[in-house]
Structures are given as C-alpha cells and as structure tokens.
Amino acid sequence: MSNDQLLAEIREANLTYLMLAQTLIRQDKAEAVFRLGLNEDAADILASLSAAQLMKLAARNTLLCSFRVDDNLVWSLLTNHAPSKVGNEATNTLHANILMASRVSEVL
C-alpha cells in the first residue's frame, strides 16, 4: 500500500467515525458518551459540527479515533485467548466490558 493510499484510508476511517459519532450523539448523548469514550464537552462539539467541518476534520493525516483496549487482560478477554480460561465467552466479554466502562468513567 502506498503512502497516498494509506492517507486516503485514514481519511475515510476518520469521516466514517465522525459521522457515526455525530449520529450516536444526536440520538442519545449519554449512551454515545459511554460507547465512544468521550467526555460531554467533546460530544457537544461533535454534535454541533457542520458537514463541511466534519470533512475538514476527516482530512487530517492521523486517526481521530483510538482503541480503548490498551492492555493484555482486556484483549485476552475480548478475543477469548486467555492462557488460563476462567469463564465462558459471555462471562469474559462481560468482564472486558466492565473493565472498559471503568476506564471511560476515569475520562469523564
């Protein structure tokens, strides 16, 4: 993949993320804040952006979204690849969701 192709993919991912985020925020701000891992101020800004502003933001050469999964425990729970399996897949997913939700509350 060439550098130009990579930048185009990043811009497309940014636009998709921004459009999804704006839709979620406009439908249910509280749920969007939780699901996206944003604070309320950022949610308010995103909800108020025009289409032109979204396009300008999306054109950046860096990803605007990021993974909230930043440690081995959560990755292991989500992928069900823990070395010592404690629970079933549903239990592991629930545990991972609880861990990620607690990190969202730290941001807020």
C-alpha positions in Angstrom: 0.0 0.0 0.0 1.4 3.4 -1.0 1.6 6.3 1.3 -1.2 8.1 -0.6 -3.4 5.0 -0.3 -2.7 4.8 3.4 -3.6 8.5 3.9 -6.8 8.0 1.9 -7.8 5.1 4.1 -7.1 7.2 7.3 -9.3 10.0 5.9 -12.1 7.6 5.1 -11.9 6.0 8.6 -11.9 9.5 10.1 -15.0 10.5 8.2 -16.8 7.3 9.0 -16.0 7.6 12.7 -17.0 11.3 12.8 -20.3 10.6 11.1 -21.1 7.6 13.3 -20.1 9.6 16.4 -22.3 12.6 15.4 -25.3 10.3 14.7 -24.9 8.5 18.0 -24.6 11.7 20.0 -27.6 13.3 18.3 -29.7 10.2 19.1 -28.7 9.6 22.7 -25.9 11.7 24.1 -25.4 9.8 27.3 -25.2 6.4 25.5 -22.8 7.9 22.9 -20.5 9.4 25.6 -20.3 5.9 27.1 -19.9 4.0 23.8 -17.4 6.3 22.2 -15.4 7.0 25.4 -15.8 10.8 25.0 -16.4 13.5 27.6 -19.5 15.6 27.3 -17.7 18.7 26.1 -16.3 16.7 23.1 -19.7 15.2 22.4 -21.3 18.7 22.3 -18.6 19.9 19.9 -19.1 16.9 17.6 -22.8 17.2 17.6 -22.7 20.8 16.5 -20.2 20.4 13.6 -21.4 21.1 10.1 -20.8 18.7 7.2 -18.0 20.9 5.9 -16.4 20.9 9.3 -16.6 17.1 9.5 -15.0 16.8 6.1 -12.2 19.2 7.1 -11.5 17.2 10.3 -11.6 13.9 8.5 -9.0 15.1 6.0 -6.3 15.0 8.8 -3.5 12.6 8.3 -3.8 11.0 11.7 -6.6 8.8 13.0 -9.1 10.7 15.2 -10.4 7.6 17.0 -8.4 5.3 19.2 -8.7 1.9 20.8 -9.8 1.9 24.4 -8.3 -1.6 24.8 -4.8 -0.9 25.9 -3.8 -3.9 28.0 -3.3 -7.6 27.6 -6.1 -8.6 30.0 -8.8 -6.8 28.1 -7.5 -8.1 24.7 -7.4 -11.6 26.1 -10.9 -11.4 27.5 -12.3 -10.0 24.2 -10.5 -12.5 22.0 -11.0 -15.4 24.4 -7.3 -16.2 24.2 -6.5 -16.1 27.8 -3.8 -18.6 28.8 -5.9 -19.9 31.7 -9.6 -19.7 30.8 -11.6 -18.9 33.8 -15.1 -18.4 32.4 -17.0 -18.9 29.2 -17.0 -16.4 26.3 -20.1 -14.4 27.6 -18.5 -14.1 31.0 -15.2 -12.9 29.6 -16.9 -10.4 27.3 -18.9 -9.0 30.3 -15.7 -8.7 32.3 -14.0 -6.9 29.5 -16.9 -4.5 29.1 -16.8 -3.7 32.8 -13.1 -3.0 32.6 -13.5 -0.7 29.6 -16.5 1.0 31.2 -14.5 1.8 34.3 -11.8 3.4 32.2 -14.5 5.6 30.5 -15.6 6.8 33.9 -12.0 7.8 34.6 -12.1 10.0 31.4 -15.4 11.6 32.4 
